[in-house]
Amino acid sequence: MAITVNGEPHPWHEGLTVERLLVEKIFTFPMKIIFVNKKLVKKDSYSTTVIADGDLVEVVHLTGGG
């Protein structure tokens, strides 16, 4: 059982949330956008959005510049 995170396989387990995945993958960059199966997940939903086996997750880190 696995999910795909930014094009790479990642082990899946029952009850995996977006919030827990970010901890497991050590995605600590403060500005990021998360998509699960191409649907935007709002920051206030990270702890309640459950990722299913086989889901496609994209974590986009935002950077500023000028």
ZISUL-V205137 format. One line per field, one symbol per residue. ss: DSSP state (H for helix, E for strand, L for the rest). psi: psi as a letter, one per 30 degrees, with the letter a starting at -180 (. if undefined). A space follows every 10 residues. Layout:
ss = ???
psi = ???
This chain:
ss = LEEEELLEEE ELLLLLEHHH HHHHLLLLLL LEEEEELLEE ELHHHLLLLE LLLLLEEEEE ELLLLL
psi = kllkjhfkkk kklkgkleee eeeefhifkf jlkkkjhgkk kkefgeffjk klkfljkkjj kklll.
